[in-house]
Amino acid sequence: MSGLSAASNVLAPAFYVLEEKGYQVHFNREQDWWVAEKDGVQLIGYSTIELCGLAYIYEMKGEEWRASDEQIDAFMQLDESGEYSGME
């Protein structure tokens, strides 16, 4: 089985993945966060891994990225085992 964890050894690969996807990526030292920009969209996160997650959400959902109230409620009901007990 292969695996990947959100750890410091994934920060550089995440940076290059974003660049390969066409994002301009830089670190804002004043705000202490990473910024990725592409086609008028700005993503902000505290790591390049976070930026990858935001890019994925935006690319999959676009401007309609927000979850519904029902989805948020279901998410909040996840139990400690990680089992999803809400909507499909």
matplotlib code that plots the C-alpha trace (Angstrom):
import matplotlib.pyplot as plt

x = [0.0, 1.2, 0.5, 0.9, 0.7, 0.4, 4.0, 6.9, 8.2, 5.1, 5.4, 7.7, 5.8, 2.6, 4.2, 5.3, 1.9, 0.3, 2.8, 2.2, -1.5, -0.8, -1.0, 1.4, 2.5, 4.3, 4.8, 3.5, 5.9, 4.0, 0.8, 2.7, 0.7, 0.9, -0.9, -1.8, -3.4, -4.8, -7.4, -8.5, -8.9, -6.8, -6.3, -4.7, -3.4, -0.8, 0.9, 1.2, -0.7, -3.6, -3.4, -3.6, -6.8, -8.3, -7.3, -9.0, -12.2, -12.3, -11.6, -14.3, -16.9, -16.1, -18.0, -20.5, -17.9, -20.0, -21.7, -25.4, -26.6, -27.7, -24.2, -22.6, -24.9, -24.1, -20.4, -20.6, -22.1, -19.2, -18.3, -14.8, -14.5, -14.8, -18.0, -20.3, -23.8, -25.3, -26.6, -25.2]
y = [0.0, 3.5, 6.5, 10.3, 12.5, 16.2, 16.7, 19.0, 16.7, 17.4, 21.2, 21.4, 18.9, 20.8, 24.1, 22.5, 20.8, 24.3, 25.8, 22.9, 23.6, 27.2, 29.0, 31.8, 30.9, 33.1, 33.5, 36.8, 37.4, 40.3, 38.2, 34.9, 33.0, 31.4, 32.8, 31.1, 33.1, 32.0, 33.4, 36.1, 33.6, 34.1, 31.3, 31.9, 29.3, 28.8, 26.1, 24.9, 21.8, 23.9, 25.8, 22.5, 21.6, 25.0, 24.7, 21.3, 22.6, 25.7, 23.6, 21.1, 23.6, 27.0, 29.9, 27.4, 26.0, 26.6, 23.7, 23.8, 24.1, 20.5, 19.4, 21.5, 20.0, 16.5, 17.3, 18.5, 15.2, 13.1, 10.9, 10.3, 7.2, 9.3, 7.7, 9.9, 9.7, 12.5, 13.1, 11.3]
z = [0.0, -0.9, 1.2, 1.6, 4.7, 5.2, 6.4, 5.6, 2.9, 0.8, 0.9, -2.1, -4.3, -3.5, -4.7, -8.0, -8.5, -8.3, -10.7, -13.1, -12.9, -14.0, -10.7, -9.8, -6.2, -3.7, 0.0, 1.6, 4.4, 5.8, 6.3, 6.8, 4.3, 0.8, -2.2, -5.5, -8.3, -11.6, -14.0, -11.5, -8.6, -5.5, -3.0, 0.4, 2.9, 5.5, 3.5, -0.1, 0.9, 2.0, -1.3, -3.2, -1.3, -2.0, -5.7, -5.9, -4.3, -6.6, -9.7, -8.8, -7.6, -9.0, -7.6, -6.1, -3.6, -0.5, 1.3, 2.0, 5.6, 5.5, 4.3, 7.1, 9.7, 8.4, 8.5, 12.1, 13.0, 12.0, 14.9, 16.2, 14.1, 11.0, 9.9, 7.9, 9.3, 7.2, 3.7, 0.7]

ax = plt.figure().add_subplot(projection="3d")
ax.plot(x, y, z, "-o")
ax.set_aspect("equal")
plt.show()
